[in-house]
Amino acid sequence: MKLIGKIIKGTKIIKQVKIEKSEEMVFRDALEEALVEVCRELDIQVPIWLKKNTTELALYRFTFFSGEQFLESVSFDKFEIRLE
C-alpha cells in the first residue's frame, strides 16, 4: 500500500510525502501506521479521524482533514491523504 500525504495552503501544496507499507499487513493496521509515519515526516500531529474520512477513503481512496480536526492550531488549510 502506498499513502501520499500533502499539506495544502490555499491552492498550493506546501509539502508532500509518500509512504509505502507491506501488503501482508491487515489493511487497517497498515493505514494507521502509514498515517502516523506521514504525519511524522510532514512534522504535523495526527488528526482526528472522523466517519467522513472513512467514507471518503472507501469511496474515493482519498480524504482530507481540515484545521478543526487537529487538537492544536495549524498553519495550513488542509491535510490530504491519497491511497495508490
Summary of the structure (lengths in Angstrom):
residues: 84
radius of gyration: 12.1
end to end distance: 6.7
largest distance: 37.1
contacts: 217
relative contact order: 0.26
helix: 35%
strand: 33%
